[in-house]
């Protein structure tokens, strides 16, 4: 779950005054009335429907302050766009914060167009003004009592862009997130917006943005857009009246939407081989959409790839914004796949495939046919199987050098495979905004970038879009499963073990500590840096020996580089330490940017043929010593969660 962070503007207004101003500019009758009623209950006399006996309610006053803080705090716009609870006020996802964001984004797109034209004129190039176009998709999230939904936010966004003179294509019906960047590139649009909160709890919604290159926005785009949002907080027009007049007449082309859906699925087909008609017993699949939008797309992709039909978990296959069987609809959460596994066992299915609600991530689990025991594969294991398969089927035939990308906290196993087999694996910062943008830049450098992944079950298969796509990844891993079952007579688990035997036993231990006091981050980092000498870092891990280390906090340091400067971007707000040990272990430490957590990612590589149990034991002993000495959990009041 992502915790909302806020920006604060200097303001001497009271919560009551802020709420009154907010109600006046809110085009949604339900949230506007909710706010006015709350003002009346708190003693502000806005609503005639509230009796005097209910006024001056301390509870209402407290709620008013939480929704409309007097310090001027508002929902922060960043590289992840917006994400918060659907509720009134500047901290929530509602019509006001959405049209304010859309206004800022539209202004940003117009500014970018103007700058591009000026550059073309200076370079004496053709500067014909091309009409701008934006693409918007939405999922099924809603808050019926407040008349708030992903659809209503999408319609409002289209209206705002129309006011700015920008065409806006609203994709037809509920869509999975990766269709937005695909449509954006296909239509040569200036930006893409997906209204979703992905796998957050049901009360949340979000506003995810893509730049004109089809990648998630990154710095400094986010700061420039945030500035435009701040400069365009007042409504450009009376959106309430327009919504009433045009709610059923927004810019939308159902035929285009269907074409984009079909094309998006077909483009992935080239990344894998055709099915093999071996007579060996194939695996059977169970699928869960986790109450999200993935089911119809999963069906379509299985048809396109000529895969055997899967069996869908009935109580989880249709979109349901209440998420009745999974309060936290994240396939990575413990217990999230329990219903799917039970269904698969009862229906004799070998493999469970699970998308999160917006279908941009994929989880995979496999049932042992002999024992019935389930194996849930990590994001790293899925990533390694996908990457190697794509290399074997497509990469080896490429007339261009092949590249793949993986986040720095992902396993180094794919890089080892690339080193052995002959393709480049590029390390990026965490998140698909970095994986996608680096994948795109590698393409411009002459590479064919065929795959990107992060350990948090996000995978981008092929070179069509550079964002994670759980549905296309599902098709590719199903092809892998069909091949190893039929042609090699082994399970995915056995296949993974064969890769360990060939390329080395890579064993990971990832987790995090809860922090009661976020200021502990600076204390821990300062201690390990030891005024830039890093002597403490090297001393405390004895008897283990450090081979090299990298600090991505500003100004940055990497002992492997001749100039000691990291090749990855550095950040004061998102520091990360990477420590490489002589025993083949890599430790990465970073604070979460959105939650009070200190995360760690630890991986040990054993030699090919080493007993995996031996490597696991070595890693367990290593973890206990090194984490305790590096982070001093007891002293710093850190609570470990694995």
Secondary structure by P-SEA (a helix, b strand, c coil): cbbbbbccccccccaaaaaaaaaaacccaaaaaaaaaaaaaacccccccccccccccaaaaaaaaaacccccccccccccccccccccccccccaaaaaaaaaaaaaaaaaaaaaaaaaaaaacccccccbbbbbbbbcccccccccccaaaaaaaaaaaaaaacbbbbccccccccaaaaaaaaaacccbbbbbccccccccbbbbbbbccccccccaaaaaaaaaaaaaccccccaaaaaaaaccccccccaaaaaaaaaaaaaaaccccccccccccbbbbbbbbccccccaaaaaaaaaaacccccccccccccccccccccccccccccccaaaaaaaaaaacccbbbbbcccccbbbbbbbcccccbbbbbcaaaaaaaaaaaaaaccccccccbbbbbbcccccaaaaaaaaaabbbbbbbcccaaaaaaaaaaaaaaccccccccccccbbbcccccccccaaaaaaaaaaaaaaaaccccccaaaaaaaaaaaccbbbbbbbbbbbccccaaaaaaaaaaccccccccccccccccccccccccccbbbcccccccccccccccbbbbbbbccccbbbbbbcccccccbbbbbbbbbcccccaaaaaaaaaaaaaaaaaaacccccccccccc
